[in-house]
Structures are given as C-alpha cells and as structure tokens.
Amino acid sequence: MKKIIIIVFTALLLAGFGIRDARAWFLIGSTDPAALTFLYNNYLKYQYQPKLAQGMANASVYSAHVATQRGYQGYDKFAITVGTMAAAQVPATSTDLSYYKKLHERLMKEGDLNIGVAWNAWSLNIGVKLPADLYLSGKFGYLKYKYEEYDFDGINAGGMINYQVVRPKAPPVKFVLWRGISLGTGFIWQRNITAIHHEADPISSGGYTIKPVLDITARTESYVIPLEISTAVRLFWVLNIHAGGGIDFAAGTSNLRYSAKGTLAGPGGLELFSLYGRQGGKGSKHFMPKIFCGPGLNLGPVIIDIPFTYYFMGGFNLGATFGVVW
C-alpha cells in the first residue's frame, strides 16, 4: 500500500512541472528517486515542444493546396482534377536528402525542432467557367493512411475563385499556348492528425537502461485564405509549365499528445513505465509568402501536373494532379 501511495504521489509531483500549456504524467512501479530522475531527464525534452507544434501546423497549411488547377487556368468550360500532396516544414535547407528522411530520428534525439509533415492523400477539385472571365472551383478530400513511422488522417475542403486578367493567347497553329495571367483567392479548411511512431534505441546512464517506444500525435486545424498570381505556357501541344507566387493568410490551432511505454532496468531490477503528456499550440504562422512552379502534360483534355511550392519560412509542398480540362 505504501508503494502505491508513493507511485501516485510521484506522478502528481511530475505533473506539477508542466510548462505553460504543457503537462506530463509518469507512471512507474519504482520508488527509487534516481530512477525517477533518470526518466524525467530523458523525457523532459518532449514536455514542451512549441517549435514542433507550429511546424506541424505550418505543414498542414502547405498541403492544403492539393489538386490545384493553377497550371491550367483559362479553360473554356470546366476542369475536374484529383490530386495528392505532401508538405514539410524543415529547420534548414539541405541538398542531403537523408537529412529529411531521418527527421523523426532527429526529433526524438533533440526533443523540439521546427519540423512538420502533412499529407493529403487525395482531393477532388471541380472548376467551372463563369461569365466575365471568372472561374469558380470547389474541392473536398478525406482519407486515413499509414506510411512507415507515420499515420495520417486528414480532411480538406474549400474553394477558389479566379479572374483571368489576361486571356490565353496562341498563334494560329497553336504549337505554343500562353495561358495568360490569372489572379486567384479563396478559402480552404483543413484538419490533419499526424502520428509519429518511434521505437528508440536503448538509453543508458548511471546504471539504468530504458528501452522506450514513443508516440507523438499532432492535431492541427487550419483556415487558409490564399492570394495568388499565376501563368502557364503549353509547348508543342503536350508540355505544360506553370509558375507564379503569392501569400497564404492562415489561422488555426494545433496541439500535441505524446505517450511512451517501455522497461527500466537498474539496480532494483526490471520495471515497467508509462508516460503521457499533452500540449497546446498557437497554430501556424499567419503570413506565408510563397513561389510555385511545376511541369505537366496536356494530352488533349487529359492533364497531368506536378505542382511544387516553396515557402520562404523554410517549407515546401509537392504534389501530383490528374484530371480533364475542357
């Protein structure tokens, strides 16, 4: 009975170390102060992660532009596209791709990084031409998916309205088609739940060794108002290239939940432990300037597009879009 009381008291004591909106609870079957200190020192870095919370929210905004039709504005009647898009917030620009492949390992090692990932597995976007050179589109997508150490669960919905400032122009043979200049704005709502699962290597110090399994789950909700200017050119009837820039005005919320479980080996034997924590966040950055471009194919009414966007706060998205334009 005495041991149980000490365990409960210890858990409550550690919860009292919460920082701002962050809280953590330990559950362990040991009364050894050295063991508790060892666990606390190794997991304190996960208790307050404001950079990660904002990085995940930023990535959610970046991926909201899934199934974009910006490369094929100026169409005659309608456009129907289906697309997928991945996005990332990274702490540095590097040409070493292994840096980005091991982001989750860097996070587990350092505790808090300005990183984030998001993925919209698919979204359907339907656009129609209106009078006065206006184009209206609406989109929706939802899917759960698991990839390696990540679980994705996302909803994407919204719409765009574009005005064709300069109409498309082409010579009589039309082997070159300039799609003119388009201004676009709209509203996109997105909810992303991204879970990172990590089975860490054993950690040893002072006669103690832990073998933890850690889960970090980020839930973000984003409200995005994009403002964009874009143009595109079709070459030799088939190749399409678009480019442009703009800014995303964004708001929303983000929060993190994390849990860990594992074994603690020490002088007192083998013990089981669990950790639970939560943290609120401020959401994404509010002003996100960007430039974008992408190659594509125009096979009659069938289109294929590979949109890429670079955000000046160290983020990007990359997608694939398929559809028909008439």
Buried (B, 14 or more C-beta within 10 A) or exposed (E): EEEEEEBEEBBEEBBEEBEEBBBBBBBBBBBBEBBBEBBBEBBBBBBBBBBBBBBBBBBBBBBBBBBBBBBBBBBEEBBBBBBBBBBBBBBEEEEEEEBBEEBBEBBBEEBBBBBBBBBBBBBBBBBBBEEEBEBBBBBBBBBEBEEEBBBBBBBBBBBBBBBBEEEBEEEEEEEEBBBBBBBBBBBBBBBBBBBBBBEBEEBEEEEBBBBBEBBBBBBBBBBBBBEBBBBBBBEEBEEBBBBBBBBBBBBBBBBBBBBBBBBBBBEBEEBEBBBBBBBBBBBBBEEBEBEBBBBBBBEEEEBBBBBBBBBEBBBBBBBBBBBBBE
